[in-house]
Amino acid sequence: MKILIIDDEMSIRHSLRIQLSKLEGVEVLAAESGEKGMEALRGGDIDLAIVDIQLPGISGLDVLNKVNEAKIKTVVIMITFMNEAKLAVKAMKLGAYDYFTKPFSLKEVSASIAEALSFIKKRAPISTFDEGTNPFTGSSKAVGFIKDTVAQIAKSRHNTNILIQGESGTGKEVVANYIWKSFGAGKNFVALNCAAIPKTLQESELFGYEKGAFSEAKQDKAGLLDKAHNGILFLDEVGDMDLELQAKLLRVLESKKYRKVGGTEELDFDALVIAATNKDLQAQMARGAFRMDLFFRLNIIPVRLPPLRERREDIRPLVDYFLRFYKERIESPITGVEEDAMQLLVNYEWLGNVRELKNTIERIIILSQKSSIEVCDLPDEIKSSRSDEPIAWTLEESERKAIMDCLEKYNYNISRAADELGITRTTLRNKMQRYGILKNKK
């Protein structure tokens, strides 16, 4: 089992490495920056990452976001200072397993890590297309609309372009998989995750290359366009695609032709193209980070996945679905959820959406030995959402202050503030209304 420590303080890396190296069967790696940490995480096989929130370059929260975007299965524990409580709360909502504060005792850290390692060992492996994250469980209007739209797309049998937009964890990849299955088993499905591959490699992955096109090109390589021809091409996190590559992709979509890197022969390309992103592409276009012409080319059929907090009527059936799903994979006595615990699950904000709900149920099933899920089994951030507990007010005040600070930092520019907070503009406006924050500058 591999553990990665990402912290810019040598003393912390050294002390944690010594302590963790005592564990049997554990290999400990270390990185002094978020960028180097992400290189190790993208390399795979990292079971647990211990990440400092405050890092030079990209922050620990950025690392956590990138882990989520790239769908890396590493369990993350955050390190934070006592005065960074609101950041720790945000990290937990983004899917961090736990956090501990500086200065910390090695005994405290060891207990948290031991629990996390136990969780990792018991966790059942999930397939690339995680059938456990099912956005179609529920009876909300949003779910019905998505089902109807996908049915019409499949019925047409026409290769078009589909743009799926939604917050992280809403099920964009699962919708793409659902579209593929709706078309039938005869279609080849090829995926490119633009957030997981460095921008310098995206073009060669997509177009392929001829032998000798560059120094490392020792032989011909087929690109994803070739593999997806007459099938389905899924461009996940398309908002992270390199601008130059966006222009080349636009030409492919318009002409249905392309050339390999270093090649001269024009090759045909005809496929159903599905693009997905959790970024606000309107804000991206305003900043010049995403091409408007490519947006309109991809957005022939728009599919918006609403956040879970906008379809709370689906939470109960989703909880039941995940209980059944994990009961088939994990030996557990749990058969249901107590009503007071269910009410907290329904009322929680779920900033990580369906993925966060799924991970929460998985964690409880692994760790609890009871016959039903009770309030005490829920993570602290969910229990603290009860209106009769003082900490709920504290957390709301922390969020309000974080929003106020960010808005003031960017002179009340909604797009930039939302991007900094990692939420959509609509979500930010809703929170501003909820907390009584005026939209005009002070």
Buried (B, 14 or more C-beta within 10 A) or exposed (E): BBBBBBBBEEEBBEBBBEBBEEBEEBBBBBBBBBBBBBEBBBEEEBBBBBBBBBBEBBBBBBBBBBBBBBBBEBBBBBBBBEEBBBBBBBBBBBBBBBBBBBEBEEEEBBEBBEBBBEBBEBBEEBEEBBEBBBBBBBEBEBBEEBBEBBEEBBEEEEBEBBBBBBBBBBBBBBBBBBBBBBBEEEBEBBBBBBBBBEEEEBBBBBBBBBEEBEEEBEEBBEBBBBBBBEBBBBBBBBBBBBEEBBEBBBEBBEEBEBBBBBBEEEBEBEBBBBBBBBBBBBBBBEEEBBBEEBBEBBBEBEBEBBBBBBBBEBBBBBBBBBBEBBBEBBEBEBEEBBEEBBEBBBBBBBBBBBBBBBBBBBBBBBEBEBEBBBBEBBBEBBBBBBEEEEEBEBBBEBBBEBBBEBBEEBEBBBBBBBBBBBBBBBBBBBBBEEBEBEEEEE
